Amino acid sequence: MGERVVVAPDKFKGSLTAAEVTAAVAAGLVRGGFIGEIEALPVADGGDGTVAAAVAAGFRRVELGVRGPVGKNVTASYALLGGTAVIEAAQACGLALLSPGRLAPLTATSRGVGELILTAARMGAKRIVLGVGGVATTDGGAGLLQALGARLTDDKGRELPPGGAALARLAALDLGRLRDLSGVEFLLASDVDNPLLGPSGAATVYGPQKGASPGEVRLLEAGLRRWADIAEAALGGPVPVRDAPGAGAAGGLGFAAMLFLGARMRPGIELLLELASFGSRLDGARLVITGEGSLDAQTLHGKAPVGVARAAAAHDPAVPVIAVAGRCTLTQDELSAAGIARAYVLSDLEPDLERSIAHGGPLLERLAERITADWLS
């Protein structure tokens, strides 16, 4: 049997999808003279690209029209295999669905995510993995709940309009027609451990990235607080969910998923590697190549490359891991401690950031040729 290399990178944000990174690395290995088997497995950690990663691992893509972040229909897809569905919130309410000048921090809704959940449940999913990165919403998952049949009304009994700002006027929550999903297990694939409220909460930390001014952040915070008060009173649990790590994920979608769907938090990359049977793909491998756009302090908090490195270290026998990236601000000691033997960086070949982003594919091929010479010859 020839040599095997597993190529399992995340996307280079703003430049290349995970699949494009994988293809460029594979092409460079071949150009560098590697003649063994290349196992291509683009990965994701719960944000953009999560459905694509599941499809690359053998899931089937299902497409449908759902309500987008500002009410217009969008085509979204989820992934299905057996009784497991992988849903990426960003497909229904992602920031990428809005043009940079047309963000809607106060009114964007997570309703389409609820529509994806309903469809997956109708298709027989008994386990739903909810990837929650990259959304445009800060509605606490209220839109998701409305899609499942809940009614949110003001003090005059009128249905609230979509978005986080309107939640400040919430007076009553009617769960009488809420779809019963108690037979479905929900897993929240996220690397975000923020609570719902406060200085490290959904509105304060992520609101500005979604276009909210300081005043709008305060308005969203007030809405989320009101929503938490009324939602938790309606379900009357002994422990407030608002403080749970991950409740603030995806503009508070984590809160609704935990409170109403009983979702459990899992690091996104761990979940996705499990779904892809990553352990068995490492059998007989000589090297794993992972990576993402920027290897930095955030990478060490459970991002994809570290998840891949942990899985490779836990394999018997352990498989060495190297990383490719657009840039790297980590020291060699930090990389080694995370299980990454070496980083190969585009900025070494092309210091100009704009050119590096524009020519990411060809530059990656050149890096992969170097990797062949250093590790595989």
C-alpha positions in Angstrom: 0.0 0.0 0.0 1.3 3.4 -0.9 1.7 6.4 1.4 -1.3 8.3 2.5 -1.7 12.0 3.4 -4.9 13.4 4.9 -5.7 17.0 3.9 -8.2 18.5 6.3 -8.2 22.3 6.3 -10.9 24.9 7.2 -11.7 27.8 4.8 -9.4 30.8 4.3 -12.0 33.4 5.1 -12.5 36.0 2.4 -10.2 34.1 0.0 -10.9 30.3 -0.4 -13.5 27.8 0.7 -12.2 24.7 2.6 -12.8 22.6 -0.5 -10.7 25.1 -2.6 -7.9 25.0 0.0 -8.0 21.2 0.0 -7.8 21.1 -3.8 -4.9 23.5 -4.0 -2.9 21.6 -1.4 -3.6 18.3 -3.1 -2.5 19.7 -6.5 0.7 21.1 -5.0 1.6 17.8 -3.4 1.2 16.0 -6.7 3.2 18.8 -8.5 5.9 18.3 -5.8 6.2 14.6 -6.8 4.0 12.9 -4.2 2.6 9.8 -5.7 0.7 8.3 -2.8 -3.0 8.5 -1.8 -4.4 11.9 -0.8 -7.5 11.8 1.4 -9.3 15.1 0.9 -11.5 16.1 3.8 -12.4 19.9 4.0 -13.6 20.7 7.6 -15.5 23.3 9.4 -16.2 24.3 13.1 -19.9 25.1 12.9 -19.8 28.4 10.9 -19.8 29.0 7.2 -18.9 25.8 5.3 -20.3 23.3 7.8 -22.9 21.8 5.4 -20.2 21.6 2.7 -17.9 19.8 5.1 -20.6 17.3 6.0 -21.3 16.7 2.2 -17.6 16.1 1.6 -17.8 13.5 4.4 -20.5 11.6 2.6 -23.8 13.4 3.7 -26.5 14.2 1.1 -27.2 17.9 0.4 -30.9 18.9 0.6 -31.9 22.3 -0.8 -35.0 24.4 0.0 -36.3 27.9 0.1 -36.5 29.5 3.6 -37.1 33.0 5.0 -33.8 34.9 4.9 -32.4 37.3 7.5 -34.5 40.2 6.2 -37.6 38.3 5.1 -36.7 37.7 1.4 -36.6 34.0 0.5 -33.2 32.4 0.2 -32.1 29.0 -1.0 -30.5 27.2 1.9 -29.2 23.7 2.2 -28.7 21.2 5.0 -26.9 17.8 5.0 -28.6 14.5 5.8 -27.2 11.0 6.4 -29.3 8.3 8.0 -31.1 9.9 11.0 -28.6 12.8 11.3 -29.0 16.2 9.8 -26.4 19.0 9.8 -27.9 22.5 9.7 -25.8 25.6 9.3 -27.6 28.7 10.7 -25.6 30.9 8.3 -27.3 29.3 5.3 -30.6 30.8 6.5 -29.6 34.0 8.3 -25.9 34.5 7.5 -24.1 37.8 7.3 -22.9 36.7 3.9 -26.5 36.9 2.6 -26.5 40.7 3.1 -24.4 43.2 1.2 -22.0 45.0 3.6 -23.9 48.3 3.2 -27.3 46.7 3.9 -26.8 45.0 7.3 -29.9 44.8 9.5 -28.8 44.4 13.1 -32.2 45.4 14.6 -34.5 43.4 12.3 -32.6 40.4 11.0 -34.5 37.2 12.0 -33.4 33.6 12.6 -36.8 32.3 11.4 -35.2 30.4 8.4 -33.2 28.3 10.8 -36.4 27.1 12.4 -37.8 26.3 8.9 -34.7 24.2 8.2 -35.2 22.3 11.5 -38.8 21.6 10.7 -37.9 20.2 7.3 -35.1 18.1 8.6 -37.4 16.6 11.3 -40.1 15.9 8.7 -37.4 14.1 6.7 -36.9 11.7 9.6 -33.8 13.3 11.4 -33.6 12.1 15.0 -30.4 14.0 15.6 -29.8 17.5 14.4 -26.4 19.2 14.6 -26.9 22.9 14.6 -23.8 24.9 13.4 -24.2 28.4 14.6 -21.4 30.7 13.3 -21.6 33.7 10.9 -25.1 34.9 11.4 -26.6 38.4 10.9 -29.1 38.1 13.7 -29.3 39.2 17.3 -32.9 38.0 18.0 -32.1 35.4 20.7 -33.5 32.7 18.5 -36.9 34.2 18.7 -37.4 33.9 15.0 -36.4 30.2 15.1 -39.1 29.7 17.8 -41.8 31.6 15.7 -41.1 29.2 12.8 -41.7 26.3 15.2 -45.2 27.7 16.1 -44.6 30.1 19.0 -46.5 33.4 19.2 -44.6 36.5 20.5 -47.0 39.4 21.2 -46.9 42.9 22.6 -49.1 44.4 25.4 -51.9 44.8 22.8 -51.8 41.2 21.7 -50.2 42.0 18.4 -47.6 39.7 16.9 -44.1 41.2 17.2 -42.2 42.0 14.0 -39.0 40.2 13.3 -35.6 41.0 14.9 -33.9 41.7 18.2 -35.0 45.3 18.7 -38.8 44.4 18.8 -38.1 42.0 21.8 -38.0 45.0 24.1 -41.8 45.3 23.6 -42.4 41.6 24.2 -45.3 41.1 26.7 -46.4 37.4 26.2 -45.1 34.2 24.8 -47.7 31.6 23.7 -46.3 28.1 23.2 -49.6 26.4 22.7 -48.9 25.6 19.0 -45.2 24.9 19.4 -44.1 21.9 17.3 -43.2 18.9 19.5 -39.6 18.0 18.7 -38.9 16.1 22.0 -38.0 13.0 20.0 -35.1 14.8 18.3 -31.6 15.2 19.9 -30.1 18.6 19.3 -26.4 19.3 19.4 -25.0 22.9 19.2 -21.8 22.9 17.1 -20.0 26.0 18.4 -16.7 27.2 19.6 -18.3 30.3 21.2 -18.7 30.2 25.0 -20.4 33.6 25.5 -23.4 33.9 27.8 -26.6 35.6 26.4 -26.3 38.9 28.3 -23.8 41.3 29.7 -20.4 42.6 28.7 -19.4 39.3 27.1 -22.9 38.6 25.8 -24.4 38.3 22.3 -25.3 42.0 21.7 -22.2 43.6 23.3 -19.5 41.4 21.7 -21.0 40.5 18.3 -23.6 43.3 17.7 -21.0 45.7 16.3 -19.8 43.1 13.7 -23.4 42.9 12.5 -23.7 46.6 12.0 -25.1 47.8 15.4 -24.1 51.2 16.7 -23.5 51.6 20.5 -27.1 52.8 21.0 -28.4 49.9 18.9 -26.3 47.5 21.0 -28.1 48.8 24.2 -31.5 48.3 22.5 -30.6 44.7 21.5 -29.3 44.0 25.0 -32.6 45.2 26.5 -34.6 43.1 24.0 -32.5 40.0 24.8 -33.0 40.6 28.5 -36.8 40.9 28.1 -36.8 37.8 25.9 -34.8 35.8 28.5 -37.1 36.9 31.4 -40.3 35.9 29.6 -38.9 32.7 27.9 -37.4 31.4 31.1 -40.6 32.2 33.1 -42.6 30.3 30.4 -40.6 27.1 30.8 -39.8 27.5 34.5 -36.5 25.6 34.7 -34.6 25.7 37.9 -31.4 27.0 36.3 -31.4 30.1 34.1 -30.1 29.1 30.6 -29.1 32.7 29.8 -25.8 32.3 31.7 -24.8 29.0 30.1 -21.6 29.0 28.0 -22.8 29.2 24.4 -26.2 30.8 25.1 -24.8 33.9 23.3 -23.8 32.0 20.2 -25.3 33.2 16.9 -26.9 36.3 18.4 -28.5 34.3 21.1 -29.7 31.4 19.0 -27.8 29.2 21.4 -30.1 30.3 24.2 -33.3 29.3 22.3 -31.8 26.0 21.2 -30.8 25.1 24.8 -34.0 26.3 26.5 -36.6 25.1 24.0 -34.9 22.2 22.2 -32.7 20.9 25.0 -29.6 21.4 22.8 -26.2 20.4 24.2 -23.1 22.3 23.4 -20.2 20.5 21.7 -17.0 22.0 20.1 -18.0 22.3 16.4 -14.8 20.8 15.0 -15.0 17.8 17.3 -18.6 17.1 16.3 -17.8 17.4 12.6 -14.8 15.2 12.8 -16.9 12.5 14.5 -19.5 12.7 11.7 -16.8 12.3 9.1 -15.4 9.2 10.9 -12.1 11.1 11.0 -10.3 8.5 13.3 -10.7 5.8 10.7 -9.5 8.1 7.9 -6.2 8.5 9.8 -5.4 4.8 9.6 -2.2 4.3 7.8 -1.6 8.1 7.2 1.9 9.4 7.3 0.9 13.1 7.6 -2.1 15.3 8.2 -2.3 18.8 6.6 -4.8 21.2 8.2 -5.1 25.0 8.3 -7.2 28.1 8.2 -6.8 31.7 7.0 -5.2 33.0 10.1 -3.4 31.0 12.7 -3.7 33.2 15.8 -4.7 33.3 19.4 -8.3 32.5 18.4 -7.1 29.3 16.7 -6.0 28.0 20.2 -9.6 28.3 21.5 -10.9 25.2 19.7 -10.8 26.3 16.1 -10.6 23.6 13.3 -6.8 23.2 13.0 -6.4 22.5 16.8 -9.3 20.1 16.7 -7.7 18.2 13.8 -4.4 18.2 15.6 -6.0 16.8 18.8 -7.7 14.0 16.9 -4.4 13.1 15.1 -2.5 13.0 18.4 -5.2 10.8 19.9 -5.0 8.3 17.0 -3.0 5.1 17.6 -0.3 5.6 16.3 -0.3 9.4 16.5 0.0 11.1 13.1 2.1 14.3 12.7 0.2 17.4 11.8 1.4 20.5 9.9 -0.7 23.5 9.0 -1.1 25.9 6.0 -2.3 29.5 6.6 -2.6 32.9 5.0 -0.7 34.3 8.0 0.5 33.1 11.4 1.0 35.1 14.6 1.6 32.1 16.9 5.1 31.2 18.0 6.6 27.7 17.2 6.2 26.8 20.9 2.5 27.7 20.8 2.0 25.7 17.6 3.9 22.7 19.1 1.8 22.9 22.3 -1.4 22.7 20.1 0.0 19.6 18.3 1.0 21.4 15.1 4.6 20.5 14.1 5.1 23.4 11.7 3.1 26.1 9.8 3.6 27.0 6.2 2.3 30.5 5.5 1.3 32.4 2.3 2.7 35.7 3.7 6.2 34.1 3.4 5.7 33.9 -0.4 3.6 37.0 -0.8 3.8 39.7 1.9 1.2 41.9 0.3 -2.1 40.9 1.9 -4.4 41.8 -1.0 -2.3 39.9 -3.5 -2.1 37.0 -1.1 -5.9 36.8 -0.8 -6.4 37.2 -4.6 -3.8 34.5 -5.5 -4.4 32.2 -2.6 -4.8 29.0 -4.7 -1.6 29.2 -6.7 0.4 30.3 -3.6 -1.0 27.3 -1.6 0.1 25.0 -4.4 3.7 26.4 -4.1 3.6 25.8 -0.3 2.4 22.3 -0.8 5.3 21.6 -3.1 7.6 22.7 -0.2 5.7 20.4 2.1 6.3 17.4 -0.2 10.1 18.2 -0.2 10.2 18.7 3.6 8.0 15.8 4.7 7.2 13.3 2.0 10.3 12.8 -0.1 
